[in-house]
């Protein structure tokens, strides 16, 4: 709850990107909720008719959120390679501001998912598999939790700083759960322990983490307690079908995705002077293709708070990032904001600032106010 509360506090200054021209197929149904085997998720979807065929699009990265489908690096924004177990496909991309949709029509059929719509909701009935065995074993030289399945299945991952919950459409019998001795695993064989800032220079004592199993209807949940600086990486493996859960400091998969014309998404690691790594996700943008400007939570006043996602949606922005600090009492921005040659908020504490013009020229430096 603390993490949710933190993210609901809004930064009044926001950097937003708007695509100047976009194209998408006309839709006949769309919504903002996807229900997978009875569990709802806030993910945008749309259906459209093309060449006498009904197509289904799911917003990216919602596809990974609800089905466990991993987006891979691409070379063109028009196609998005994905992988689910051993199944690899290139999905066509369409953009309907502010969402980027992946055409999952054939992918859903290959997975064996039945679909229907009900108002705002897209209802997905995914195959439920049997969990034959749960064990700890070495996967790619790392101690992992491995679930042996009688088929491929969908899964979802929810992570906080302290715990990860993996939910999969699979049933573990009481005998399997009873015979499974859940004690601890040691995920730390090749990497030193890193805190949330990636700062550490010493080899710690062996890192151990505990986990538990719980069956809820046709789903099974695995709850993993995370050491500091660690997250889980979940991978579907075929021949035989397995779901592998690794606890590691480098859980994020590196990738470069051409998101839209002028927008490239990067997931990568920075090498720190201490010899450790630090995960970063960032956007590379072309200011000559996109409109880049600061916006506020309240278009009529400097006063007001809102979540970044709500501000971005209200401005139909394709991407957004928090731009500064705010005063919790007055609900007004703190720090330099200048828009259309008008100062909306003045610099404070000689903090760093970034400025740009309509020609795409940028300047970064520290900014102070002299009266």
C-alpha positions as a Markdown table, in Angstrom:
| # | Residue | x | y | z |
|---|---|---|---|---|
| 1 | Unk | 0.0 | 0.0 | 0.0 |
| 2 | Unk | 2.8 | 2.4 | 0.7 |
| 3 | Unk | 4.2 | 1.9 | -2.8 |
| 4 | Unk | 0.8 | 2.7 | -4.3 |
| 5 | Unk | 0.3 | 5.7 | -2.2 |
| 6 | Unk | 3.7 | 7.0 | -3.2 |
| 7 | Unk | 3.0 | 6.7 | -6.9 |
| 8 | Unk | -0.4 | 8.4 | -6.5 |
| 9 | Unk | 1.2 | 11.6 | -5.3 |
| 10 | Unk | 1.6 | 13.7 | -8.4 |
| 11 | Unk | 4.4 | 15.7 | -9.8 |
| 12 | Unk | 2.8 | 18.9 | -11.1 |
| 13 | Unk | 5.4 | 19.3 | -13.8 |
| 14 | Unk | 5.3 | 16.7 | -16.6 |
| 15 | Unk | 7.2 | 16.1 | -19.8 |
| 16 | Unk | 4.9 | 14.8 | -22.4 |
| 17 | Unk | 5.2 | 13.6 | -26.0 |
| 18 | Unk | 2.5 | 13.8 | -28.6 |
| 19 | Unk | 2.6 | 12.1 | -32.0 |
| 20 | Unk | 1.9 | 14.7 | -34.7 |
| 21 | Unk | 0.2 | 12.2 | -37.0 |
| 22 | Unk | -1.0 | 8.6 | -36.3 |
| 23 | Unk | -2.9 | 5.9 | -38.1 |
| 24 | Unk | -5.1 | 3.1 | -36.8 |
| 25 | Unk | -7.8 | 0.8 | -38.1 |
| 26 | Unk | -11.4 | 2.0 | -37.2 |
| 27 | Unk | -12.6 | 0.0 | -34.2 |
| 28 | Unk | -16.0 | -1.4 | -33.4 |
| 29 | Unk | -15.3 | -2.3 | -29.8 |
| 30 | Unk | -12.8 | -1.2 | -27.3 |
| 31 | Unk | -12.3 | -1.1 | -23.5 |
| 32 | Unk | -9.9 | -0.7 | -20.6 |
| 33 | Unk | -10.3 | -4.0 | -18.7 |
| 34 | Unk | -9.1 | -7.5 | -19.6 |
| 35 | Unk | -10.4 | -10.4 | -17.5 |
| 36 | Unk | -8.2 | -13.5 | -17.6 |
| 37 | Unk | -9.8 | -16.6 | -16.1 |
| 38 | Unk | -12.0 | -14.4 | -13.9 |
| 39 | Unk | -9.2 | -12.0 | -12.8 |
| 40 | Unk | -9.5 | -8.4 | -14.0 |
| 41 | Unk | -6.6 | -6.2 | -15.1 |
| 42 | Unk | -6.6 | -2.5 | -16.2 |
| 43 | Unk | -5.3 | -3.0 | -19.7 |
| 44 | Unk | -6.6 | -1.2 | -22.9 |
| 45 | Unk | -7.9 | -3.4 | -25.8 |
| 46 | Unk | -9.7 | -2.8 | -29.1 |
| 47 | Unk | -11.3 | -4.9 | -31.9 |
| 48 | Unk | -11.6 | -3.9 | -35.5 |
| 49 | Unk | -12.8 | -5.4 | -38.8 |
| 50 | Unk | -10.2 | -5.8 | -41.6 |
| 51 | Unk | -10.7 | -7.9 | -44.7 |
| 52 | Unk | -13.8 | -9.6 | -43.3 |
| 53 | Unk | -11.8 | -10.7 | -40.2 |
| 54 | Unk | -12.2 | -9.5 | -36.7 |
| 55 | Unk | -8.8 | -8.5 | -35.2 |
| 56 | Unk | -8.0 | -8.1 | -31.6 |
| 57 | Unk | -5.4 | -5.6 | -30.3 |
| 58 | Unk | -4.0 | -5.5 | -26.7 |
| 59 | Unk | -2.0 | -2.5 | -25.6 |
| 60 | Unk | 1.7 | -2.9 | -25.0 |
| 61 | Unk | 3.1 | -3.7 | -22.3 |
| 62 | Unk | -0.3 | -5.0 | -21.2 |
| 63 | Unk | 0.3 | -8.2 | -23.2 |
| 64 | Unk | 3.1 | -9.2 | -20.9 |
| 65 | Unk | 1.2 | -8.1 | -17.8 |
| 66 | Unk | -1.8 | -10.4 | -18.4 |
| 67 | Unk | -0.4 | -13.3 | -20.4 |
| 68 | Unk | 3.3 | -13.5 | -19.7 |
| 69 | Unk | 4.2 | -12.7 | -23.4 |
| 70 | Unk | 7.6 | -11.1 | -23.6 |
| 71 | Unk | 8.2 | -8.3 | -26.1 |
| 72 | Unk | 11.6 | -8.6 | -27.8 |
| 73 | Unk | 13.9 | -6.0 | -29.5 |
| 74 | Unk | 12.7 | -5.0 | -32.9 |
| 75 | Unk | 14.1 | -3.1 | -36.0 |
| 76 | Unk | 10.8 | -1.4 | -37.1 |
| 77 | Unk | 8.1 | 0.2 | -35.1 |
| 78 | Unk | 5.5 | -1.5 | -37.5 |
| 79 | Unk | 6.3 | -5.0 | -36.2 |
| 80 | Unk | 6.8 | -6.2 | -32.6 |
| 81 | Unk | 8.5 | -9.6 | -32.1 |
| 82 | Unk | 7.2 | -11.5 | -29.0 |
| 83 | Unk | 7.9 | -14.9 | -27.3 |
| 84 | Unk | 5.8 | -17.1 | -25.2 |
| 85 | Unk | 7.4 | -20.4 | -24.2 |
| 86 | Unk | 8.9 | -21.6 | -27.6 |
| 87 | Unk | 6.3 | -19.7 | -29.6 |
| 88 | Unk | 7.8 | -16.7 | -31.4 |
| 89 | Unk | 5.8 | -14.3 | -33.6 |
| 90 | Unk | 6.0 | -10.9 | -35.1 |
| 91 | Unk | 2.8 | -8.9 | -34.3 |
| 92 | Unk | 1.6 | -5.9 | -36.4 |
| 93 | Unk | 1.5 | -2.6 | -34.5 |
| 94 | Unk | -1.2 | 0.0 | -34.7 |
| 95 | Unk | -1.4 | 3.2 | -32.7 |
| 96 | Unk | -4.6 | 4.8 | -31.4 |
| 97 | Unk | -3.6 | 7.8 | -29.3 |
| 98 | Unk | -2.5 | 7.3 | -26.6 |
| 99 | Unk | -2.0 | 3.5 | -26.8 |
| 100 | Unk | 0.2 | 1.3 | -28.9 |
| 101 | Unk | -1.7 | -1.9 | -29.8 |
| 102 | Unk | -0.3 | -5.3 | -30.8 |
| 103 | Unk | -2.5 | -7.4 | -33.1 |
| 104 | Unk | -2.8 | -10.6 | -31.1 |
| 105 | Unk | -5.5 | -12.3 | -33.3 |
| 106 | Unk | -3.3 | -15.3 | -34.4 |
| 107 | Unk | -1.3 | -15.4 | -31.1 |
| 108 | Unk | -4.5 | -15.8 | -29.0 |
| 109 | Unk | -5.6 | -18.7 | -31.3 |
| 110 | Unk | -2.2 | -20.4 | -31.0 |
| 111 | Unk | -2.2 | -20.2 | -27.2 |
| 112 | Unk | -5.7 | -21.6 | -27.2 |
| 113 | Unk | -7.5 | -18.7 | -25.5 |
| 114 | Unk | -11.3 | -18.2 | -26.0 |
| 115 | Unk | -12.4 | -14.6 | -26.2 |
| 116 | Unk | -15.6 | -12.6 | -25.7 |
| 117 | Unk | -16.5 | -9.1 | -24.8 |
| 118 | Unk | -18.9 | -7.7 | -22.2 |
| 119 | Unk | -19.2 | -3.9 | -22.2 |
| 120 | Unk | -15.8 | -2.4 | -21.2 |
| 121 | Unk | -14.3 | -5.8 | -20.6 |
| 122 | Unk | -12.5 | -8.3 | -22.8 |
| 123 | Unk | -12.9 | -11.7 | -21.3 |
| 124 | Unk | -10.1 | -14.3 | -22.0 |
| 125 | Unk | -10.6 | -17.9 | -21.0 |
| 126 | Unk | -7.1 | -19.4 | -21.1 |
| 127 | Unk | -6.3 | -23.2 | -20.8 |
| 128 | Unk | -5.7 | -24.5 | -17.3 |
| 129 | Unk | -2.8 | -26.9 | -17.0 |
| 130 | Unk | -1.8 | -29.4 | -14.4 |
| 131 | Unk | 1.3 | -28.8 | -12.3 |
| 132 | Unk | 3.0 | -32.2 | -12.2 |
| 133 | Unk | 5.9 | -31.3 | -9.9 |
| 134 | Unk | 7.4 | -28.3 | -8.1 |
| 135 | Unk | 11.1 | -28.4 | -7.3 |
| 136 | Unk | 14.3 | -26.4 | -6.8 |
| 137 | Unk | 17.0 | -27.0 | -9.4 |
| 138 | Unk | 19.8 | -25.2 | -11.2 |
| 139 | Unk | 18.6 | -23.4 | -14.3 |
| 140 | Unk | 21.4 | -21.7 | -16.3 |
| 141 | Unk | 23.8 | -22.2 | -13.3 |
| 142 | Unk | 21.3 | -20.4 | -10.9 |
| 143 | Unk | 19.2 | -22.0 | -8.2 |
| 144 | Unk | 15.5 | -21.5 | -9.3 |
| 145 | Unk | 12.0 | -22.6 | -8.6 |
| 146 | Unk | 10.8 | -24.8 | -11.4 |
| 147 | Unk | 7.2 | -25.9 | -12.1 |
| 148 | Unk | 6.8 | -28.9 | -14.4 |
| 149 | Unk | 3.6 | -28.5 | -16.4 |
| 150 | Unk | 1.6 | -30.8 | -18.6 |
| 151 | Unk | 1.2 | -27.9 | -21.1 |
| 152 | Unk | 2.0 | -24.2 | -21.7 |
| 153 | Unk | 0.0 | -21.7 | -19.8 |
| 154 | Unk | -0.4 | -18.0 | -19.1 |
| 155 | Unk | 0.9 | -16.2 | -16.0 |
| 156 | Unk | 1.1 | -12.8 | -14.3 |
| 157 | Unk | 3.7 | -11.3 | -12.1 |
| 158 | Unk | 3.2 | -8.7 | -9.4 |
| 159 | Unk | 6.3 | -7.3 | -7.7 |
| 160 | Unk | 6.9 | -5.0 | -4.7 |
| 161 | Unk | 10.3 | -4.3 | -3.1 |
| 162 | Unk | 9.8 | -7.1 | -0.6 |
| 163 | Unk | 7.7 | -9.8 | -2.4 |
| 164 | Unk | 6.8 | -11.1 | -5.9 |
| 165 | Unk | 3.6 | -13.0 | -6.6 |
| 166 | Unk | 3.4 | -15.2 | -9.7 |
| 167 | Unk | -0.1 | -16.4 | -10.6 |
| 168 | Unk | -0.5 | -19.0 | -13.3 |
| 169 | Unk | -3.4 | -20.8 | -14.8 |
| 170 | Unk | -2.5 | -24.2 | -13.4 |
| 171 | Unk | -3.6 | -26.6 | -10.7 |
| 172 | Unk | -1.3 | -28.1 | -8.2 |
| 173 | Unk | -2.9 | -31.0 | -6.4 |
| 174 | Unk | -2.8 | -31.3 | -2.6 |
| 175 | Unk | -0.4 | -34.2 | -2.9 |
| 176 | Unk | 2.0 | -32.1 | -5.0 |
| 177 | Unk | 1.9 | -29.2 | -2.6 |
| 178 | Unk | 2.3 | -31.5 | 0.4 |
| 179 | Unk | 5.3 | -33.4 | -1.1 |
| 180 | Unk | 7.0 | -30.1 | -1.9 |
| 181 | Unk | 9.3 | -28.9 | 0.9 |
| 182 | Unk | 9.4 | -25.1 | 0.6 |
| 183 | Unk | 12.4 | -24.0 | 2.6 |
| 184 | Unk | 14.8 | -21.5 | 1.0 |
| 185 | Unk | 16.7 | -21.1 | -2.2 |
| 186 | Unk | 20.0 | -19.4 | -2.7 |
| 187 | Unk | 19.7 | -17.3 | -5.9 |
| 188 | Unk | 23.0 | -15.5 | -5.3 |
| 189 | Unk | 25.8 | -17.6 | -6.9 |
| 190 | Unk | 27.4 | -15.3 | -9.5 |
| 191 | Unk | 26.4 | -11.8 | -8.3 |
| 192 | Unk | 27.1 | -9.8 | -5.1 |
| 193 | Unk | 24.1 | -8.4 | -3.2 |
| 194 | Unk | 23.0 | -5.0 | -4.4 |
| 195 | Unk | 20.6 | -2.6 | -2.7 |
| 196 | Unk | 17.9 | -0.7 | -4.6 |
| 197 | Unk | 20.5 | 1.9 | -5.8 |
| 198 | Unk | 22.9 | -0.8 | -7.0 |
| 199 | Unk | 25.4 | 0.2 | -4.5 |
| 200 | Unk | 27.6 | -2.4 | -2.8 |
| 201 | Unk | 31.2 | -3.3 | -2.9 |
| 202 | Unk | 31.4 | -6.3 | -0.6 |
| 203 | Unk | 30.5 | -9.9 | -1.1 |
| 204 | Unk | 27.6 | -10.6 | 1.4 |
| 205 | Unk | 26.7 | -13.7 | 3.2 |
| 206 | Unk | 24.8 | -16.2 | 1.0 |
| 207 | Unk | 21.4 | -14.6 | 0.1 |
| 208 | Unk | 18.5 | -16.8 | 0.8 |
| 209 | Unk | 14.8 | -16.2 | 0.1 |
| 210 | Unk | 11.7 | -18.1 | 1.1 |
| 211 | Unk | 8.6 | -18.8 | -0.9 |
| 212 | Unk | 5.1 | -20.3 | -0.5 |
| 213 | Unk | 2.4 | -21.9 | -2.6 |
| 214 | Unk | -1.3 | -21.3 | -2.6 |
| 215 | Unk | -4.1 | -22.6 | -4.8 |
| 216 | Unk | -7.0 | -20.3 | -5.6 |
| 217 | Unk | -9.6 | -22.0 | -7.8 |
| 218 | Unk | -8.0 | -22.9 | -11.1 |
| 219 | Unk | -4.9 | -20.7 | -10.4 |
| 220 | Unk | -1.8 | -21.4 | -8.3 |
| 221 | Unk | 0.1 | -18.5 | -6.7 |
| 222 | Unk | 3.8 | -18.6 | -5.8 |
| 223 | Unk | 4.8 | -15.9 | -3.4 |
| 224 | Unk | 8.5 | -15.2 | -3.2 |
| 225 | Unk | 10.1 | -13.0 | -0.5 |
| 226 | Unk | 12.8 | -10.9 | -2.2 |
| 227 | Unk | 16.2 | -9.9 | -0.9 |
| 228 | Unk | 17.2 | -6.2 | -1.2 |
| 229 | Unk | 17.9 | -5.2 | -4.8 |
| 230 | Unk | 16.4 | -8.4 | -6.3 |
| 231 | Unk | 13.4 | -9.2 | -8.5 |
| 232 | Unk | 12.1 | -12.3 | -10.2 |
| 233 | Unk | 12.5 | -13.2 | -13.8 |
| 234 | Unk | 9.8 | -15.7 | -15.0 |
| 235 | Unk | 10.4 | -17.7 | -18.1 |
| 236 | Unk | 8.3 | -20.3 | -20.0 |
| 237 | Unk | 10.4 | -23.2 | -21.2 |
| 238 | Unk | 9.3 | -25.9 | -23.6 |
| 239 | Unk | 10.2 | -29.6 | -24.1 |
| 240 | Unk | 9.2 | -30.3 | -21.5 |
| 241 | Unk | 6.9 | -27.4 | -20.5 |
| 242 | Unk | 8.2 | -25.7 | -17.4 |
| 243 | Unk | 7.8 | -22.3 | -15.7 |
| 244 | Unk | 11.1 | -21.2 | -14.3 |
| 245 | Unk | 11.3 | -18.5 | -11.5 |
| 246 | Unk | 14.7 | -16.9 | -10.9 |
| 247 | Unk | 15.5 | -14.5 | -8.1 |
| 248 | Unk | 18.3 | -12.2 | -9.3 |
| 249 | Unk | 19.6 | -8.7 | -9.2 |
| 250 | Unk | 19.7 | -8.5 | -13.0 |
| 251 | Unk | 16.1 | -9.8 | -13.6 |
| 252 | Unk | 15.3 | -7.1 | -16.2 |
| 253 | Unk | 15.8 | -8.3 | -19.8 |
| 254 | Unk | 17.8 | -5.9 | -21.9 |
| 255 | Unk | 16.0 | -4.7 | -25.1 |
| 256 | Unk | 15.7 | -1.9 | -27.6 |
| 257 | Unk | 12.2 | -1.4 | -29.1 |
| 258 | Unk | 11.3 | 1.0 | -31.9 |
| 259 | Unk | 8.1 | 2.1 | -30.2 |
| 260 | Unk | 6.8 | 4.7 | -32.6 |
| 261 | Unk | 8.3 | 7.0 | -35.2 |
| 262 | Unk | 10.7 | 9.2 | -33.2 |
| 263 | Unk | 10.4 | 7.1 | -30.0 |
| 264 | Unk | 12.7 | 4.3 | -29.0 |
| 265 | Unk | 12.4 | 2.4 | -25.7 |
| 266 | Unk | 15.5 | 1.1 | -24.0 |
| 267 | Unk | 15.9 | -1.3 | -21.2 |
| 268 | Unk | 19.6 | -1.6 | -20.2 |
| 269 | Unk | 22.1 | -1.7 | -17.3 |
| 270 | Unk | 24.6 | 1.0 | -16.3 |
| 271 | Unk | 28.0 | -0.1 | -15.1 |
| 272 | Unk | 28.8 | 1.7 | -11.9 |
| 273 | Unk | 32.3 | 2.6 | -10.7 |
| 274 | Unk | 31.9 | 0.1 | -7.9 |
| 275 | Unk | 31.8 | -2.7 | -10.4 |
| 276 | Unk | 28.1 | -3.3 | -10.0 |
| 277 | Unk | 25.2 | -2.7 | -12.4 |
| 278 | Unk | 22.1 | -0.5 | -12.2 |
| 279 | Unk | 18.9 | -1.2 | -14.3 |
| 280 | Unk | 17.5 | 1.7 | -16.3 |
| 281 | Unk | 14.5 | 2.2 | -18.6 |
| 282 | Unk | 14.5 | 5.2 | -20.8 |
| 283 | Unk | 13.1 | 6.7 | -24.0 |
| 284 | Unk | 15.1 | 8.1 | -26.8 |
| 285 | Unk | 13.1 | 10.7 | -28.7 |
| 286 | Unk | 13.4 | 12.8 | -31.9 |
| 287 | Unk | 12.1 | 16.3 | -31.1 |
| 288 | Unk | 11.7 | 17.0 | -34.8 |
| 289 | Unk | 9.1 | 14.2 | -35.0 |
| 290 | Unk | 7.3 | 14.7 | -31.7 |
| 291 | Unk | 5.9 | 17.6 | -29.8 |
| 292 | Unk | 7.7 | 17.8 | -26.4 |
| 293 | Unk | 6.4 | 20.2 | -23.8 |
| 294 | Unk | 5.8 | 20.5 | -20.0 |
| 295 | Unk | 2.1 | 20.1 | -18.9 |
| 296 | Unk | 0.3 | 20.5 | -15.5 |
| 297 | Unk | -2.2 | 18.4 | -13.7 |
| 298 | Unk | -4.7 | 21.3 | -13.9 |
| 299 | Unk | -4.9 | 23.1 | -17.2 |
| 300 | Unk | -6.5 | 26.1 | -15.7 |
| 301 | Unk | -4.3 | 26.5 | -12.6 |
| 302 | Unk | -0.9 | 25.7 | -11.1 |
| 303 | Unk | -2.7 | 24.2 | -8.1 |
| 304 | Unk | -3.7 | 20.5 | -8.3 |
| 305 | Unk | -2.5 | 16.9 | -8.0 |
| 306 | Unk | -3.1 | 13.9 | -10.3 |
| 307 | Unk | -1.4 | 10.7 | -11.2 |
| 308 | Unk | 1.1 | 10.8 | -14.1 |
| 309 | Unk | -1.0 | 8.2 | -16.0 |
| 310 | Unk | -4.1 | 10.4 | -15.7 |
| 311 | Unk | -2.3 | 13.5 | -16.8 |
| 312 | Unk | -0.8 | 11.7 | -19.8 |
| 313 | Unk | -4.2 | 10.3 | -20.7 |
| 314 | Unk | -6.0 | 13.7 | -20.5 |
| 315 | Unk | -3.3 | 15.2 | -22.7 |
| 316 | Unk | -3.3 | 12.2 | -25.1 |
| 317 | Unk | 0.4 | 11.8 | -24.6 |
| 318 | Unk | 2.2 | 8.8 | -25.9 |
| 319 | Unk | 4.8 | 8.9 | -23.2 |
| 320 | Unk | 5.3 | 10.9 | -20.0 |
| 321 | Unk | 7.7 | 11.3 | -17.1 |
| 322 | Unk | 7.5 | 13.3 | -13.9 |
| 323 | Unk | 9.3 | 16.6 | -14.3 |
| 324 | Unk | 10.0 | 17.9 | -10.8 |
| 325 | Unk | 8.9 | 18.4 | -7.2 |
| 326 | Unk | 5.7 | 19.9 | -5.7 |
| 327 | Unk | 4.6 | 21.4 | -2.4 |
| 328 | Unk | 2.3 | 19.0 | -0.6 |
| 329 | Unk | 0.6 | 21.8 | 1.3 |
| 330 | Unk | -0.1 | 24.2 | -1.6 |
| 331 | Unk | -0.2 | 21.5 | -4.3 |
| 332 | Unk | 1.9 | 23.7 | -6.5 |
| 333 | Unk | 5.1 | 22.9 | -8.5 |
| 334 | Unk | 8.6 | 23.5 | -7.1 |
| 335 | Unk | 11.3 | 24.3 | -9.5 |
| 336 | Unk | 11.8 | 25.8 | -12.9 |
| 337 | Unk | 8.9 | 25.5 | -15.4 |
| 338 | Unk | 8.9 | 27.8 | -18.5 |
| 339 | Unk | 6.4 | 27.3 | -21.3 |
| 340 | Unk | 5.8 | 29.4 | -24.4 |
| 341 | Unk | 8.3 | 31.9 | -23.0 |
| 342 | Unk | 6.3 | 32.4 | -19.8 |
| 343 | Unk | 7.6 | 31.4 | -16.4 |
| 344 | Unk | 5.1 | 29.2 | -14.5 |
| 345 | Unk | 7.4 | 28.4 | -11.6 |
| 346 | Unk | 10.8 | 29.7 | -10.7 |
| 347 | Unk | 14.1 | 27.8 | -10.1 |
| 348 | Unk | 15.0 | 26.7 | -6.6 |
| 349 | Unk | 18.2 | 25.5 | -4.8 |
| 350 | Unk | 20.3 | 25.8 | -7.9 |
| 351 | Unk | 18.9 | 22.5 | -9.1 |
| 352 | Unk | 19.5 | 21.0 | -12.6 |
| 353 | Unk | 17.2 | 21.9 | -15.4 |
| 354 | Unk | 16.7 | 21.1 | -19.0 |
| 355 | Unk | 15.5 | 23.4 | -21.8 |
| 356 | Unk | 14.7 | 23.1 | -25.5 |
| 357 | Unk | 13.3 | 25.1 | -28.4 |
| 358 | Unk | 11.1 | 24.3 | -31.4 |
| 359 | Unk | 14.1 | 23.4 | -33.5 |
| 360 | Unk | 15.1 | 20.5 | -31.2 |
| 361 | Unk | 18.1 | 22.2 | -29.6 |
| 362 | Unk | 18.6 | 21.1 | -26.0 |
| 363 | Unk | 20.6 | 22.5 | -23.0 |
| 364 | Unk | 21.1 | 21.0 | -19.6 |
| 365 | Unk | 22.6 | 22.8 | -16.6 |
| 366 | Unk | 22.0 | 24.3 | -13.2 |
| 367 | Unk | 19.5 | 27.2 | -13.0 |
| 368 | Unk | 19.3 | 29.9 | -10.4 |
| 369 | Unk | 17.1 | 33.0 | -10.1 |
| 370 | Unk | 18.7 | 36.4 | -9.7 |
| 371 | Unk | 16.5 | 39.3 | -8.6 |
